[in-house]
Amino acid sequence: MVNDNESKILNVKLTQEKIKSIVNVTYSQPVSYFRKNIKLEMDILKPNREGKYPTVLFVPGGSFAHSYKENYLQQRLEIAKAGYVVASIEYRTIPDGVFPQSVEDVKAAIRFLKANADEYGVDKGKIALMGESAGGYLVAMAGVTSGTTNFDRGENLSENSDVQAVIDIYGVTDFGEVDFDIPEDAEEGYRAILMSVKFWLNDVRNNIESTNPISYISQKTPPFLLMHGDADTLVLPNQTEILHKALIENGVDSKRYIVPGAGHSDEYWFQPEVTELIIDFLNKKIKNI
C-alpha cells in the first residue's frame, strides 16, 4: 500500500531563464514645463546571468497624462524570458511635459542604457523600442529619427539614440487628423483624454506637422512592426495604416497586423499570440543581426 504522506519526486527541466528585476533606476533628471526639477525612472527585467543581451525599451501609454512604467508586465516578462533585457520607463507628461519633451525622454532612456551597458547587460547595437498608445507614438518618433540628433537633449550625449527596430502598438501618427472639437455629450473619460492631448500639443498647435513621424522617415529609419485592433475607437486603425504605408513607400521594412475584435489596451493585447508575434519580430530584427 502506497503512503501518500511520503515525499515524492518532481522532475524539472531547465527550460526558462531566471529573471532579475531592478526597479526605480533614475535615468534622467530634466526640468518640467514649469521649470521644476524632476527625476525620471525605469524598471529593468533581465536574464540573471552574465553577458550582453539584445534590449527592448518599453514606453507605456497614458494619453500623455501619465506614464506608468509598471504597465504591460505580462508582455515584458515574457520578452525577458525569451532572452532580452527589457527596460520600462516613465516620461514627462502633462503638466510637467509637452511635445517634444516626452520624445526627448525616450531618447534619453536609450542613451542611458547605452552608457550603462556593462552594468545592465545591454548590447548597445541591438536595441528595439516598443510602445502602446501614446507610447506607440513616442517610439515611432524616436525610431524614425534614428541616425540623427533630433530630440537628443539632456545627459549621456556622448552616446547616440539609434535603435535597430520599433514596435508601435495602436499609436497615433497624425494629430492633424484628430478631431479636438469635443461634443457636449462626450463621455467624461474621452473628454479628459482629448483635453490632455490638446495640452500636450499646446506649444506646436501651429506647427502640427512637426509632430508627425512620417515627416522624419529616412533611409536610416529601422524596421517597424505595427499592430492595431479593428475595434479600436480611441485611436482609429488608420493611424498605424498611414505610417505603415509611408514607411513602405520610403523603402523601410514595415509589417502591420490587424487584430480582429481588439479594442484599445484591452485583453486581446495580453494574449500569447500577440506576445509570440512580438518576440518573433525581435528575434529576426535584433537578436540575430
KOLKOLRO-444879 format. One record per residue (C-alpha): residue number from 0; residue in one letter; x, y, z. Coordinates in nm, 2 decimals. Layout:
% KOLKOLRO-444879
{NUM, 'A', {X, Y, Z}}
...
This chain:
% KOLKOLRO-444879
{0, 'M', {0.00, 0.00, 0.00}}
{1, 'V', {0.14, 0.34, -0.11}}
{2, 'N', {0.17, 0.60, 0.17}}
{3, 'D', {0.05, 0.94, 0.02}}
{4, 'N', {0.23, 1.12, 0.30}}
{5, 'E', {0.57, 1.02, 0.18}}
{6, 'S', {0.79, 1.27, -0.02}}
{7, 'K', {0.76, 1.25, -0.39}}
{8, 'I', {1.00, 1.32, -0.68}}
{9, 'L', {0.93, 1.62, -0.91}}
{10, 'N', {1.14, 1.61, -1.22}}
{11, 'V', {1.21, 1.96, -1.35}}
{12, 'K', {1.36, 2.05, -1.69}}
{13, 'L', {1.55, 2.37, -1.72}}
{14, 'T', {1.36, 2.55, -1.99}}
{15, 'Q', {1.33, 2.91, -1.87}}
{16, 'E', {1.57, 3.19, -1.77}}
{17, 'K', {1.58, 3.32, -1.41}}
{18, 'I', {1.48, 3.68, -1.44}}
{19, 'K', {1.63, 3.96, -1.23}}
{20, 'S', {1.42, 4.27, -1.16}}
{21, 'I', {1.58, 4.61, -1.09}}
{22, 'V', {1.33, 4.88, -1.01}}
{23, 'N', {1.33, 5.26, -0.98}}
{24, 'V', {1.65, 5.33, -1.17}}
{25, 'T', {1.69, 5.71, -1.23}}
{26, 'Y', {1.78, 5.76, -1.60}}
{27, 'S', {1.73, 6.13, -1.64}}
{28, 'Q', {1.68, 6.45, -1.44}}
{29, 'P', {1.53, 6.71, -1.67}}
{30, 'V', {1.32, 7.01, -1.58}}
{31, 'S', {0.95, 7.03, -1.61}}
{32, 'Y', {0.74, 7.25, -1.84}}
{33, 'F', {0.72, 7.49, -1.54}}
{34, 'R', {1.10, 7.47, -1.47}}
{35, 'K', {1.07, 7.24, -1.18}}
{36, 'N', {1.35, 6.98, -1.13}}
{37, 'I', {1.22, 6.63, -1.16}}
{38, 'K', {1.36, 6.28, -1.20}}
{39, 'L', {1.25, 6.00, -1.43}}
{40, 'E', {1.29, 5.63, -1.35}}
{41, 'M', {1.29, 5.30, -1.53}}
{42, 'D', {1.24, 4.94, -1.42}}
{43, 'I', {1.46, 4.67, -1.58}}
{44, 'L', {1.40, 4.29, -1.62}}
{45, 'K', {1.70, 4.09, -1.74}}
{46, 'P', {1.83, 3.73, -1.75}}
{47, 'N', {2.01, 3.66, -1.43}}
{48, 'R', {2.35, 3.57, -1.57}}
{49, 'E', {2.65, 3.75, -1.71}}
{50, 'G', {2.66, 3.86, -2.07}}
{51, 'K', {2.52, 4.13, -2.31}}
{52, 'Y', {2.17, 4.09, -2.43}}
{53, 'P', {1.95, 4.24, -2.70}}
{54, 'T', {1.74, 4.50, -2.53}}
{55, 'V', {1.38, 4.63, -2.55}}
{56, 'L', {1.29, 4.97, -2.42}}
{57, 'F', {0.91, 4.97, -2.34}}
{58, 'V', {0.72, 5.30, -2.34}}
{59, 'P', {0.37, 5.29, -2.18}}
{60, 'G', {0.07, 5.48, -2.29}}
{61, 'G', {-0.15, 5.71, -2.09}}
{62, 'S', {-0.28, 5.99, -2.31}}
{63, 'F', {0.03, 6.20, -2.23}}
{64, 'A', {-0.13, 6.25, -1.88}}
{65, 'H', {0.05, 5.96, -1.71}}
{66, 'S', {0.32, 5.71, -1.78}}
{67, 'Y', {0.31, 5.41, -1.55}}
{68, 'K', {0.63, 5.21, -1.61}}
{69, 'E', {0.47, 4.91, -1.43}}
{70, 'N', {0.22, 4.85, -1.72}}
{71, 'Y', {0.24, 4.57, -1.97}}
{72, 'L', {0.42, 4.35, -1.71}}
{73, 'Q', {0.30, 4.02, -1.87}}
{74, 'Q', {0.44, 4.10, -2.21}}
{75, 'R', {0.76, 4.25, -2.07}}
{76, 'L', {0.83, 3.94, -1.85}}
{77, 'E', {0.77, 3.70, -2.15}}
{78, 'I', {1.01, 3.90, -2.36}}
{79, 'A', {1.27, 3.90, -2.09}}
{80, 'K', {1.23, 3.52, -2.06}}
{81, 'A', {1.30, 3.49, -2.43}}
{82, 'G', {1.65, 3.63, -2.36}}
{83, 'Y', {1.62, 4.01, -2.36}}
{84, 'V', {1.69, 4.29, -2.13}}
{85, 'V', {1.36, 4.48, -2.10}}
{86, 'A', {1.35, 4.84, -1.96}}
{87, 'S', {1.02, 5.02, -1.90}}
{88, 'I', {1.02, 5.39, -1.85}}
{89, 'E', {0.82, 5.68, -1.72}}
{90, 'Y', {0.85, 6.01, -1.91}}
{91, 'R', {0.73, 6.37, -1.87}}
{92, 'T', {0.36, 6.40, -1.90}}
{93, 'I', {0.13, 6.70, -1.86}}
{94, 'P', {0.16, 6.93, -1.68}}
{95, 'D', {0.53, 6.85, -1.64}}
{96, 'G', {0.60, 6.79, -2.01}}
{97, 'V', {0.46, 6.87, -2.35}}
{98, 'F', {0.58, 6.80, -2.71}}
{99, 'P', {0.87, 6.74, -2.77}}
{100, 'Q', {0.98, 6.67, -2.42}}
{101, 'S', {0.83, 6.33, -2.39}}
{102, 'V', {1.02, 6.23, -2.71}}
{103, 'E', {1.34, 6.37, -2.57}}
{104, 'D', {1.29, 6.15, -2.26}}
{105, 'V', {1.26, 5.83, -2.47}}
{106, 'K', {1.59, 5.93, -2.64}}
{107, 'A', {1.75, 6.00, -2.30}}
{108, 'A', {1.65, 5.65, -2.19}}
{109, 'I', {1.81, 5.49, -2.49}}
{110, 'R', {2.14, 5.68, -2.43}}
{111, 'F', {2.13, 5.59, -2.06}}
{112, 'L', {2.10, 5.22, -2.14}}
{113, 'K', {2.40, 5.25, -2.38}}
{114, 'A', {2.60, 5.45, -2.13}}
{115, 'N', {2.54, 5.18, -1.86}}
{116, 'A', {2.55, 4.88, -2.09}}
{117, 'D', {2.80, 4.69, -1.88}}
{118, 'E', {2.60, 4.73, -1.56}}
{119, 'Y', {2.27, 4.62, -1.71}}
{120, 'G', {2.39, 4.37, -1.97}}
{121, 'V', {2.28, 4.57, -2.27}}
{122, 'D', {2.41, 4.50, -2.62}}
{123, 'K', {2.43, 4.86, -2.75}}
{124, 'G', {2.40, 4.75, -3.11}}
{125, 'K', {2.08, 4.55, -3.06}}
{126, 'I', {1.81, 4.78, -2.91}}
{127, 'A', {1.44, 4.79, -3.00}}
{128, 'L', {1.17, 5.02, -2.89}}
{129, 'M', {0.82, 4.90, -2.80}}
{130, 'G', {0.52, 5.12, -2.70}}
{131, 'E', {0.15, 5.12, -2.68}}
{132, 'S', {-0.10, 5.40, -2.74}}
{133, 'A', {0.08, 5.73, -2.65}}
{134, 'G', {0.39, 5.52, -2.60}}
{135, 'G', {0.34, 5.37, -2.95}}
{136, 'Y', {0.35, 5.72, -3.09}}
{137, 'L', {0.66, 5.81, -2.89}}
{138, 'V', {0.86, 5.51, -3.00}}
{139, 'A', {0.76, 5.58, -3.36}}
{140, 'M', {0.90, 5.93, -3.33}}
{141, 'A', {1.22, 5.81, -3.16}}
{142, 'G', {1.26, 5.53, -3.41}}
{143, 'V', {1.22, 5.74, -3.73}}
{144, 'T', {1.48, 5.98, -3.61}}
{145, 'S', {1.75, 5.72, -3.56}}
{146, 'G', {2.07, 5.82, -3.73}}
{147, 'T', {2.00, 6.19, -3.63}}
{148, 'T', {2.04, 6.41, -3.33}}
{149, 'N', {1.68, 6.52, -3.35}}
{150, 'F', {1.53, 6.53, -2.99}}
{151, 'D', {1.86, 6.44, -2.83}}
{152, 'R', {1.87, 6.66, -2.51}}
{153, 'G', {2.00, 6.61, -2.16}}
{154, 'E', {2.25, 6.36, -2.02}}
{155, 'N', {2.48, 6.10, -2.18}}
{156, 'L', {2.51, 6.29, -2.51}}
{157, 'S', {2.83, 6.11, -2.59}}
{158, 'E', {2.60, 5.81, -2.68}}
{159, 'N', {2.37, 5.81, -2.97}}
{160, 'S', {2.00, 5.73, -2.96}}
{161, 'D', {1.99, 5.50, -3.26}}
{162, 'V', {1.78, 5.18, -3.24}}
{163, 'Q', {1.75, 4.87, -3.46}}
{164, 'A', {1.37, 4.81, -3.45}}
{165, 'V', {1.04, 4.96, -3.34}}
{166, 'I', {0.71, 4.81, -3.23}}
{167, 'D', {0.42, 5.05, -3.24}}
{168, 'I', {0.10, 4.92, -3.09}}
{169, 'Y', {-0.21, 5.13, -3.17}}
{170, 'G', {-0.02, 5.45, -3.16}}
{171, 'V', {-0.13, 5.79, -3.31}}
{172, 'T', {0.06, 5.91, -3.62}}
{173, 'D', {-0.11, 6.22, -3.75}}
{174, 'F', {-0.26, 6.46, -3.48}}
{175, 'G', {-0.38, 6.68, -3.76}}
{176, 'E', {-0.64, 6.41, -3.83}}
{177, 'V', {-0.76, 6.40, -3.47}}
{178, 'D', {-1.09, 6.58, -3.40}}
{179, 'F', {-1.03, 6.80, -3.10}}
{180, 'D', {-1.38, 6.96, -3.11}}
{181, 'I', {-1.53, 6.79, -2.81}}
{182, 'P', {-1.90, 6.71, -2.84}}
{183, 'E', {-2.11, 6.83, -2.55}}
{184, 'D', {-2.24, 6.48, -2.49}}
{185, 'A', {-1.89, 6.33, -2.49}}
{186, 'E', {-1.82, 6.07, -2.22}}
{187, 'E', {-1.62, 6.23, -1.94}}
{188, 'G', {-1.32, 5.99, -1.98}}
{189, 'Y', {-1.30, 6.06, -2.35}}
{190, 'R', {-1.33, 6.43, -2.29}}
{191, 'A', {-1.04, 6.41, -2.03}}
{192, 'I', {-0.82, 6.23, -2.29}}
{193, 'L', {-0.88, 6.49, -2.56}}
{194, 'M', {-0.80, 6.77, -2.31}}
{195, 'S', {-0.48, 6.60, -2.21}}
{196, 'V', {-0.36, 6.56, -2.57}}
{197, 'K', {-0.46, 6.92, -2.65}}
{198, 'F', {-0.25, 7.05, -2.36}}
{199, 'W', {0.04, 6.83, -2.46}}
{200, 'L', {0.03, 6.98, -2.81}}
{201, 'N', {-0.02, 7.33, -2.69}}
{202, 'D', {0.32, 7.47, -2.80}}
{203, 'V', {0.30, 7.32, -3.15}}
{204, 'R', {-0.06, 7.37, -3.25}}
{205, 'N', {0.05, 7.60, -3.53}}
{206, 'N', {0.32, 7.35, -3.65}}
{207, 'I', {0.14, 7.02, -3.62}}
{208, 'E', {0.35, 6.87, -3.90}}
{209, 'S', {0.65, 6.87, -3.67}}
{210, 'T', {0.47, 6.61, -3.45}}
{211, 'N', {0.42, 6.36, -3.74}}
{212, 'P', {0.67, 6.07, -3.75}}
{213, 'I', {0.62, 6.05, -4.13}}
{214, 'S', {0.80, 6.38, -4.16}}
{215, 'Y', {1.12, 6.23, -4.03}}
{216, 'I', {1.14, 5.90, -4.22}}
{217, 'S', {1.48, 5.84, -4.38}}
{218, 'Q', {1.70, 5.57, -4.51}}
{219, 'K', {1.83, 5.53, -4.15}}
{220, 'T', {1.48, 5.45, -4.01}}
{221, 'P', {1.49, 5.09, -3.87}}
{222, 'P', {1.23, 4.81, -3.93}}
{223, 'F', {0.88, 4.86, -3.78}}
{224, 'L', {0.62, 4.63, -3.65}}
{225, 'L', {0.28, 4.79, -3.62}}
{226, 'M', {-0.03, 4.64, -3.46}}
{227, 'H', {-0.39, 4.77, -3.42}}
{228, 'G', {-0.73, 4.63, -3.32}}
{229, 'D', {-1.01, 4.68, -3.57}}
{230, 'A', {-1.25, 4.76, -3.28}}
{231, 'D', {-1.03, 5.05, -3.15}}
{232, 'T', {-1.25, 5.36, -3.12}}
{233, 'L', {-1.00, 5.57, -2.92}}
{234, 'V', {-0.71, 5.56, -3.18}}
{235, 'L', {-0.86, 5.47, -3.51}}
{236, 'P', {-0.68, 5.19, -3.71}}
{237, 'N', {-0.60, 5.42, -4.00}}
{238, 'Q', {-0.34, 5.59, -3.77}}
{239, 'T', {-0.10, 5.30, -3.79}}
{240, 'E', {-0.20, 5.23, -4.15}}
{241, 'I', {-0.08, 5.57, -4.28}}
{242, 'L', {0.25, 5.53, -4.10}}
{243, 'H', {0.29, 5.17, -4.24}}
{244, 'K', {0.22, 5.29, -4.60}}
{245, 'A', {0.47, 5.58, -4.56}}
{246, 'L', {0.74, 5.36, -4.43}}
{247, 'I', {0.70, 5.11, -4.72}}
{248, 'E', {0.69, 5.40, -4.98}}
{249, 'N', {1.02, 5.52, -4.84}}
{250, 'G', {1.19, 5.18, -4.86}}
{251, 'V', {1.17, 5.10, -4.48}}
{252, 'D', {1.10, 4.74, -4.37}}
{253, 'S', {0.75, 4.75, -4.21}}
{254, 'K', {0.50, 4.48, -4.11}}
{255, 'R', {0.14, 4.57, -3.99}}
{256, 'Y', {-0.11, 4.34, -3.82}}
{257, 'I', {-0.48, 4.39, -3.75}}
{258, 'V', {-0.63, 4.21, -3.46}}
{259, 'P', {-1.00, 4.13, -3.52}}
{260, 'G', {-1.22, 4.23, -3.23}}
{261, 'A', {-0.94, 4.41, -3.03}}
{262, 'G', {-1.01, 4.75, -2.89}}
{263, 'H', {-0.77, 4.99, -2.72}}
{264, 'S', {-0.55, 4.83, -2.45}}
{265, 'D', {-0.80, 4.56, -2.38}}
{266, 'E', {-0.75, 4.19, -2.30}}
{267, 'Y', {-0.66, 4.10, -2.66}}
{268, 'W', {-0.32, 4.25, -2.62}}
{269, 'F', {-0.22, 4.02, -2.33}}
{270, 'Q', {-0.28, 3.70, -2.53}}
{271, 'P', {0.01, 3.47, -2.62}}
{272, 'E', {-0.05, 3.51, -3.00}}
{273, 'V', {0.04, 3.88, -2.97}}
{274, 'T', {0.34, 3.83, -2.75}}
{275, 'E', {0.47, 3.55, -2.97}}
{276, 'L', {0.45, 3.77, -3.27}}
{277, 'I', {0.64, 4.04, -3.10}}
{278, 'I', {0.91, 3.80, -2.98}}
{279, 'D', {0.94, 3.65, -3.33}}
{280, 'F', {0.99, 4.00, -3.48}}
{281, 'L', {1.25, 4.08, -3.21}}
{282, 'N', {1.43, 3.76, -3.28}}
{283, 'K', {1.45, 3.83, -3.65}}
{284, 'K', {1.53, 4.20, -3.63}}
{285, 'I', {1.77, 4.24, -3.34}}
{286, 'K', {1.87, 3.91, -3.18}}
{287, 'N', {2.01, 3.76, -3.49}}
{288, 'I', {2.16, 4.07, -3.66}}
